[in-house]
């Protein structure tokens, strides 16, 4: 399809371009008058360690997750498989797909169909499953942000974005306090997905809509 540019449209485009040039020139002039240096070294004295205990971090994290309307299940390694099966039974899930690097024994207590995800399969097939289950890479207690890093344990990105329900396992050694600590643990060469509660957005009238950009039901298994 060819878009016809009318005389009025062309005139408006020229005006916009001229206005942009004028704005940029004013900025350059102001910088010269104020003797702004051409380069400024950014101070990156971020806090990358925390003196909070594991218990304190867990309490802060749970508070943030609840505030984000996520379902939090506190559990232990011994009870993790049973609690995963229990929360999925409560939700009426009959089939689940889990990240291929997860321990299959975690789903032995689940009474429905559980299978490891095939990364080569069509991601649209994930739309109809009862739940997706993944591990987490690292989580910030301060912001309640869970990060999934592309790989066998966290799965492919579509695994946590396409299904309407996501169960994610957060272990104590993966919980840090702030974002700088979180970023320090990530591989910059791998894609990651940052999750802060279930998917939600709102329109100009502030009407909340859930499940638009990912799972509306986020279940976080917080392991002690």
N, C-alpha and C positions, 0 to 999 in steps of 0.2 A: 504494500500500500504506500502510495506517495502522498506526503503531506504538503499541501500548497501553502506557501508563505505569502501572506498578503502584504500590501504596502504598510498597513498599520502595524502588523506584527514585526516586520523588519525594522521599522522605526523604533518600536519599543525595545527590541533586542539591542539595537545600537545604543539607545539611552542607558540600558542596564550595563552594557559593557563599558561605556564611558564613565558611569557612576562608580563602577568597580575600580577602574583605573585611578580615578580621583581619590577614592578612599585609601587605596594602597599607597598612593603618592603622599598623601597626608601623613600616613603612618611612618613612612620612610623619613619624611621631613622632621617629624616630631622626634624620631630616634636620633637623628643627627644633632638636633638642637639640645637634646638632653644628654648627649654623649653616651648613649647606651652602648655597652660593649657588644662586639659582634658574637662573642661566645661566653656563656656563663656555665661554669661547672656545677652540675646539680649535686646537692648534698644528699647522699643516700645512707644516712645513719638509721636505717630501719631496725626495729627490734626483731631479731630472728630467733630469740629464745625466750622462754617464759619460766618463772619460778613457781607457777601454780601447780598444785598436785593433780594427779589423775582424777581424783574425786571432784575437785573444784572445777576442772575443765568440763567434766561430764555434766555437772549441775548447770553450768552456764549454757552449755550446748543444748541441753534438754529444754531449758527455759526459752531459748531462741526458736527451737524447732516447734514448740507448742504455740508460740506467738505467730509462727508462719502457718499454723493450722495443719501441720504434719501430724501423723499418728506416730507416737513414740512407744516402742516396746522395749523395756529394760530386760536384759536377759544375760545369760552366761554362756560360755562355750559349750558346757554340758547340756544346757537346755535350748540352745539355739535352734536345732533341727525341729524340736517339738513346738517351739514358739512360732517358728515360721509356718509350720503346718496349721497351728491353731489360728493365727491371724488370717491366713488365707481361707480357712474353712469358714470363719466368721463373715468374710467378704463374699462367700459363695463361689470362689474361684475353683474351677475344675481342671484347668490346664495352665501350666506355667512354662516359661522359657528362661533359663538361667545362663549367665556368662560362662563360656566354655572352660575357663580356667578354675571355676569354683569346684569345691569338693562335692561330688555327687551324693555322698552320704548325708549331706545336709537336707536332702529332699526325700529320704527314705520314709519319713513319717508322714509325708504328704500323700493323701489318699487319691488324688487325681493323677493326671498325666504330667510328668515333669521331663523335660528334655533340654540338653545343652544346645545353645544357639549355634546355628551354622552361619558364620559371617558371610558366606557366599550366596546365601538365600535371599530372596526378594524381601526387602524390609517391610513391604506392604502387608506381608503375611502376619506380621506382628500385631496388626491392628485389632485382631479378634481374640487374642489370647487373654486369659484371666489376669495374668500378672507377669511382669519381668522381674527377675531377681539378679542383683549384682553386688559385688563388693564395692567399697569406696577406696580411693587412693589416699586422700587426706581431707580433713575437715577442720574448719575454723570455728572454735567455740564462740568467739566474740561476735561473729556475724551469722552463725548458723549455716554456713556455706559448705556443702558437701561437694567434693570434686571427684569426678570419674575421669581417669586417664585411659585413653584408648589402649586396649590390650586384653589379654585373656581373662584377667580377674574382674575388670570393670566392663568388659564387653565392648562391642562397637557402639558408636554414638546413637544409632537408630534404636538400639535395644532399650535405652532409657528415655527416648523421645516419642516413639510411636505408640506403645501400649498405653492404656488409660490408667493403669495401676503399676507403681514401681516400688519394689521392696529392696532397700539397700542396707547392707550390713556395715556398721561402723564399729571398728575395734579400738580399744583404748590407746594403743600405740600409734594410731593414725590421727588422733585428735591433737591439734595445736591451738594456741590462743588466737593470734591475729593473722591477717592476710599476708604480711611479709614472711612469716614462718610457713604459711601454706604454700606460697609461690616458690619458696626455697626448696621445697620437696618435689616440685614438678619437673618433668623432663621437657625442656622448651622445644624439643623436636617432635613431641607427640601432641595430637589434639586432645583437648580436655573439655569436659562439660561441667559447669558450675551450677549447683542446684541449691536454691534457698526456698524451700517449701514447694508445695504443689504448683503446677502451672496456673497462673491467674493474670488477668489483665482487666482494665476498665476503660470505658469509652469516655467521651467528653462530659457526660452526665454522671460520671463516677459510678456507673453500674458495673459491678464486679462480674466477670465471666471467667469460669474455670475450665481448664483442659484445652485451651486453644493452641498453646505452643509446647505441649508435653503432657505428661500424666497429671490428672487432677487429684489423684489419690496417691500421696507419698507416705510410705510406711518405713520408718527408720528403726532398725534393730540395733539398739545401743548396747554393745556387749561390755560387761564389767571386766 
